[in-house]
Amino acid sequence: MFLDYILDHYHNPRRRGKLEDADVVLKGGNPGCGDVVIIYIRKGEDGRVEVSFEGEGCTVSQACASITCDFANGKTVEEIKNLDYKFLEEHIGDEILKTRFKCATLALDTLKSAISGL
């Protein structure tokens, strides 16, 4: 079940692409494996954010970037600050999270670092 979900996000990424007029842009990466994610955030007047990403790397890192940005889009800064790895475990399963931890958490960690800039 999780594998199909991950593959769908990899082949049909949500929120992928440069966000024009972003308030914050942050690049994150895993030097050991070459995964790269660039997170774009724009904060609206209502306090909710628009989020997108660009990147390259393995299936897990790019699918998790899609999952993370899709989930975070429209949330408040505070809601994003409160996201933790449990969010990823619920979406990709604990086996993939444990075995591919750096790949799976790259986008979430980068998003949380980027959101602190707002």
SETOR-262593 format. One record per residue: x, y, z of N, C-alpha, C, CB in turn. Coordinates in Angstrom, 1 decimal. Glycine has a CB too. Layout:
<recs>
       nX       nY       nZ      caX      caY      caZ       cX       cY       cZ      cbX      cbY      cbZ
        X        Y        Z        X        Y        Z        X        Y        Z        X        Y        Z
...
</recs>
This chain:
<recs>
       nX       nY       nZ      caX      caY      caZ       cX       cY       cZ      cbX      cbY      cbZ
      0.8     -1.2      0.0      0.0      0.0      0.0      0.9      1.3      0.0     -0.9      0.0      1.2
      1.9      1.3      0.9      2.7      2.5      1.0      3.6      2.6     -0.3      3.7      2.4      2.2
      4.0      1.5     -0.8      4.9      1.5     -2.0      4.1      2.2     -3.2      5.3      0.1     -2.4
      2.9      1.8     -3.4      2.1      2.4     -4.5      1.9      3.9     -4.3      0.7      1.8     -4.6
      1.7      4.3     -3.1      1.6      5.7     -2.7      2.8      6.5     -3.0      1.1      5.9     -1.3
      4.0      5.9     -2.6      5.3      6.6     -2.8      5.6      6.7     -4.3      6.4      5.8     -2.1
      5.3      5.6     -5.1      5.6      5.6     -6.5      4.7      6.6     -7.2      5.4      4.2     -7.1
      3.4      6.7     -6.8      2.5      7.7     -7.4      3.1      9.1     -7.2      1.1      7.6     -6.8
      3.5      9.4     -6.0      4.1     10.8     -5.7      5.4     11.0     -6.5      4.3     11.0     -4.2
      6.1      9.9     -6.7      7.4     10.1     -7.5      7.1     10.3     -9.0      8.3      8.8     -7.3
      6.2      9.6     -9.5      5.9      9.7    -10.9      4.9     10.9    -11.3      5.2      8.4    -11.4
      4.1     11.3    -10.3      3.2     12.4    -10.4      3.3     13.3     -9.3      1.7     11.8    -10.5
      4.5     14.0     -9.2      4.7     14.9     -8.0      3.7     16.0     -7.9      6.1     15.4     -8.1
      3.3     16.3     -6.7      2.5     17.4     -6.4      3.4     18.5     -5.9      1.4     17.0     -5.3
      3.0     19.8     -6.2      3.7     20.9     -5.7      5.1     21.0     -6.2      3.7     21.0     -4.2
      5.4     20.4     -7.3      6.8     20.5     -7.9      6.9     21.7     -8.8      7.1     19.1     -8.6
      7.9     22.4     -8.6      8.2     23.6     -9.5      8.5     24.8     -8.7      7.0     23.9    -10.4
      9.2     25.7     -9.3      9.7     26.9     -8.6      8.5     27.8     -8.3     10.7     27.7     -9.5
      8.4     28.3     -7.1      7.3     29.2     -6.7      7.8     30.6     -6.9      6.9     28.9     -5.2
      7.3     31.3     -7.8      7.7     32.7     -8.1      7.4     33.6     -6.9      7.0     33.2     -9.3
      8.2     34.6     -6.6      8.0     35.5     -5.5      7.9     34.8     -4.2      6.7     36.3     -5.7
      8.7     33.7     -4.0      8.8     33.0     -2.7      9.4     34.0     -1.7      9.6     31.7     -2.8
      8.9     33.9     -0.5      9.5     34.6      0.7     10.7     34.0      1.2      8.5     34.8      1.8
     10.8     32.6      1.1     11.9     31.9      1.6     12.2     30.8      0.5     11.7     31.3      3.0
     13.5     30.6      0.2     14.0     29.5     -0.6     15.1     28.9      0.1     14.4     30.0     -2.1
     15.1     27.6      0.3     16.2     26.9      1.0     16.5     25.6      0.3     15.8     26.7      2.5
     17.8     25.4      0.1     18.2     24.1     -0.5     18.8     23.2      0.6     19.3     24.4     -1.5
     18.3     21.9      0.5     18.8     20.9      1.4     19.4     19.8      0.6     17.7     20.5      2.4
     20.3     19.0      1.2     20.8     17.9      0.5     21.4     16.8      1.4     21.8     18.3     -0.5
     21.6     15.7      0.8     22.3     14.5      1.4     23.5     14.3      0.6     21.4     13.3      1.5
     24.7     14.8      1.1     25.9     14.7      0.3     26.3     13.3      0.0     27.0     15.4      1.0
     26.0     12.4      0.9     26.4     11.0      0.7     25.7     10.3     -0.4     26.1     10.2      2.0
     24.5     10.7     -0.8     23.8     10.0     -1.8     23.3     10.9     -3.0     22.5      9.3     -1.3
     23.5     12.2     -2.9     23.2     13.1     -4.0     21.8     13.6     -4.0     23.5     12.4     -5.2
     21.0     13.3     -3.0     19.6     13.9     -3.0     19.7     15.4     -2.8     18.8     13.2     -2.0
     18.9     16.1     -3.5     18.8     17.6     -3.4     17.3     18.0     -3.4     19.6     18.3     -4.5
     16.9     18.8     -2.5     15.6     19.4     -2.5     15.7     20.9     -2.3     14.7     18.7     -1.4
     15.0     21.7     -3.0     14.9     23.1     -2.8     13.4     23.4     -2.5     15.4     23.9     -4.1
     13.2     24.0     -1.3     11.9     24.3     -0.8     11.6     25.8     -1.0     11.8     23.9      0.7
     10.4     26.1     -1.6     10.0     27.4     -1.8      8.7     27.7     -0.9      9.6     27.7     -3.3
      8.7     28.8     -0.2      7.6     29.1      0.7      7.2     30.6      0.4      8.0     28.9      2.2
      5.9     30.8      0.3      5.3     32.1      0.2      4.2     32.2      1.3      4.8     32.5     -1.2
      4.3     33.2      2.1      3.3     33.3      3.2      2.2     34.3      2.7      3.9     33.8      4.5
      0.9     33.9      2.8     -0.2     34.7      2.4     -0.6     35.7      3.5     -1.4     33.9      2.0
     -1.4     36.6      3.2     -1.9     37.6      4.2     -2.7     36.9      5.3     -2.8     38.6      3.5
     -3.3     35.7      5.0     -4.1     35.0      6.0     -3.3     34.2      6.9     -5.1     34.1      5.3
     -1.9     34.2      6.7     -1.0     33.5      7.6     -0.8     32.0      7.1     -1.6     33.4      9.0
     -1.4     31.6      6.1     -1.2     30.3      5.5     -0.1     30.4      4.4     -2.5     29.7      4.9
      0.6     29.3      4.2      1.7     29.3      3.3      1.4     28.5      2.0      2.9     28.7      4.0
      2.0     28.9      1.0      2.1     28.1     -0.2      3.5     27.5     -0.3      1.7     29.0     -1.5
      3.6     26.2     -0.6      4.8     25.5     -0.6      5.0     24.8     -1.9      4.9     24.6      0.6
      6.2     24.8     -2.4      6.6     23.9     -3.6      8.0     23.5     -3.4      6.3     24.7     -4.9
      8.4     22.6     -4.4      9.8     22.1     -4.3     10.3     21.9     -5.7      9.9     20.8     -3.5
     11.6     21.8     -5.8     12.4     21.3     -6.9     13.4     20.4     -6.4     13.0     22.5     -7.8
     13.9     19.5     -7.2     14.9     18.6     -6.7     15.2     17.4     -7.6     14.5     18.1     -5.4
     16.2     16.7     -7.1     16.6     15.5     -7.8     17.1     14.5     -6.8     17.6     15.8     -9.0
     17.0     13.2     -7.2     17.5     12.2     -6.3     16.7     10.9     -6.4     17.5     12.7     -4.8
     16.8     10.1     -5.3     16.2      8.8     -5.3     14.6      9.0     -5.2     16.7      8.0     -4.2
     14.0      7.9     -5.5     12.5      7.8     -5.5     12.0      8.2     -4.1     12.1      6.4     -5.8
     12.6      7.8     -3.0     12.1      8.1     -1.7     12.2      9.6     -1.4     12.9      7.3     -0.6
     13.4     10.2     -1.7     13.6     11.6     -1.4     12.6     12.5     -2.2     15.0     12.0     -1.7
     12.4     12.2     -3.4     11.6     13.0     -4.3     10.1     12.8     -4.0     11.9     12.8     -5.8
      9.7     11.5     -3.7      8.3     11.3     -3.4      8.0     11.9     -2.0      8.1      9.7     -3.3
      8.9     11.8     -1.1      8.6     12.5      0.2      8.6     14.0      0.1      9.7     12.0      1.2
      9.3     14.6     -0.8      9.3     16.0     -1.0      7.9     16.4     -1.5     10.3     16.5     -2.0
      7.3     15.6     -2.4      6.0     15.8     -3.0      5.0     15.6     -1.9      5.7     14.8     -4.1
      5.1     14.6     -1.1      4.1     14.3      0.0      4.2     15.4      1.0      4.4     12.9      0.7
      5.4     15.8      1.4      5.5     16.8      2.4      5.0     18.2      2.0      7.0     17.0      2.8
      5.3     18.6      0.8      4.9     19.9      0.3      3.4     19.9      0.0      5.6     20.3     -1.0
      2.8     18.8     -0.5      1.4     18.7     -0.7      0.7     18.8      0.6      1.0     17.4     -1.4
      1.2     18.2      1.6      0.5     18.2      3.0      0.7     19.6      3.6      1.1     17.1      3.9
      1.8     20.2      3.5      2.1     21.5      4.1      1.4     22.7      3.4      3.6     21.7      4.2
      1.1     22.5      2.2      0.5     23.6      1.4     -0.8     24.0      2.1      0.3     23.3      0.0
     -1.0     25.3      2.3     -2.2     25.8      3.0     -2.2     25.8      4.5     -3.3     25.0      2.5
     -1.1     25.3      5.1     -1.0     25.2      6.5     -0.5     26.5      7.0     -0.2     24.0      7.0
     -0.6     26.7      8.3      0.0     27.9      9.0      1.5     27.6      9.3     -0.8     28.3     10.3
      2.3     28.6      9.6      3.6     28.4     10.0      3.7     27.5     11.2      4.3     29.8     10.3
      2.8     27.8     12.2      2.8     27.0     13.4      2.5     25.6     13.2      1.8     27.6     14.4
      1.6     25.3     12.3      1.2     23.9     12.0      2.4     23.2     11.4      0.0     23.8     11.0
      3.2     23.9     10.5      4.3     23.2      9.9      5.4     23.0     10.9      4.9     24.1      8.7
      5.6     24.0     11.8      6.6     23.8     12.9      6.3     22.6     13.7      6.7     25.1     13.7
      5.1     22.3     13.9      4.7     21.1     14.7      4.7     19.8     14.0      3.3     21.4     15.2
      5.0     19.8     12.7      5.1     18.5     12.0      6.4     17.8     12.5      5.2     18.7     10.5
      6.3     16.5     12.6      7.4     15.7     13.0      7.5     14.4     12.2      7.3     15.3     14.5
      8.4     13.5     12.5      8.6     12.3     11.7      7.4     11.4     11.7      9.9     11.6     12.1
      6.6     11.5     12.7      5.3     10.7     12.8      4.5     11.0     11.6      4.5     11.1     14.1
      4.5     12.2     11.1      3.7     12.5      9.9      4.2     11.7      8.7      3.9     14.0      9.5
      5.5     11.5      8.5      6.1     10.7      7.5      5.8      9.2      7.7      7.6     10.9      7.3
      5.9      8.8      8.9      5.6      7.4      9.2      4.2      7.0      8.8      5.8      7.1     10.7
      3.2      7.9      9.0      1.8      7.7      8.7      1.6      7.6      7.2      0.9      8.8      9.3
      2.5      8.3      6.4      2.3      8.4      5.0      3.1      7.4      4.2      2.7      9.8      4.5
      4.3      7.0      4.7      5.2      6.1      4.0      5.5      4.8      4.7      6.5      6.8      3.6
      5.0      4.7      5.9      5.3      3.5      6.7      6.6      3.6      7.5      5.3      2.3      5.8
      6.6      2.8      8.6      7.8      2.9      9.4      9.0      2.2      8.8      7.5      2.3     10.8
      8.8      1.1      8.0      9.9      0.4      7.4     10.7      1.3      6.5      9.4     -0.9      6.7
     10.1      2.0      5.6     10.8      2.8      4.7     11.4      4.0      5.4      9.9      3.4      3.6
     10.7      4.5      6.4     11.3      5.6      7.2     12.5      5.2      7.9     10.2      6.1      8.2
     12.5      4.0      8.5     13.7      3.5      9.2     14.9      3.2      8.3     13.3      2.3     10.1
     14.6      2.5      7.2     15.6      2.1      6.3     16.2      3.1      5.4     15.2      0.9      5.5
     15.4      4.2      5.1     15.8      5.3      4.2     15.6      6.6      4.9     15.1      5.2      2.8
     16.0      6.7      6.1     15.7      7.8      7.0     16.2      9.2      6.4     16.3      7.7      8.3
     17.4      9.3      6.0     17.9     10.5      5.4     17.2     11.0      4.2     19.4     10.4      5.2
     16.9     10.0      3.3     16.2     10.3      2.1     14.7     10.7      2.4     16.2      9.0      1.2
     14.1     10.0      3.3     12.7     10.3      3.6     12.5     11.6      4.3     12.1      9.2      4.4
     13.5     12.0      5.1     13.3     13.2      6.0     13.9     14.5      5.4     13.9     12.9      7.3
     14.6     14.4      4.3     15.2     15.5      3.7     14.3     16.7      3.5     15.9     15.1      2.4
     13.2     16.5      2.8     12.2     17.6      2.5     11.6     18.1      3.8     11.1     17.1      1.6
     11.2     17.3      4.7     10.6     17.7      5.9     11.6     18.6      6.7     10.1     16.6      6.8
     12.8     18.1      6.9     13.8     18.9      7.6     14.1     20.2      6.9     15.1     18.0      7.7
     14.2     20.2      5.6     14.5     21.4      4.9     13.3     22.4      5.0     14.7     21.1      3.4
     12.1     21.9      4.9     10.9     22.7      5.1     10.9     23.3      6.5      9.6     21.9      4.9
     11.1     22.6      7.5     11.1     23.1      8.9     12.2     24.2      9.1     11.3     22.0      9.9
     13.3     24.0      8.5     14.4     25.0      8.5     14.0     26.2      7.8     15.7     24.4      7.9
     13.4     26.0      6.6     12.9     27.2      5.8     11.8     28.0      6.5     12.5     26.7      4.4
     10.9     27.3      7.1      9.8     28.0      7.7     10.2     28.9      8.9      8.8     27.0      8.2
     11.4     28.5      9.5     11.9     29.4     10.6     12.3     30.8     10.1     13.0     28.7     11.3
     12.5     30.9      8.8     12.8     32.2      8.2     11.7     33.1      7.9     13.5     31.9      6.9
     10.5     32.7      8.3      9.3     33.6      8.1      9.0     34.3      9.4      8.1     32.8      7.6
</recs>
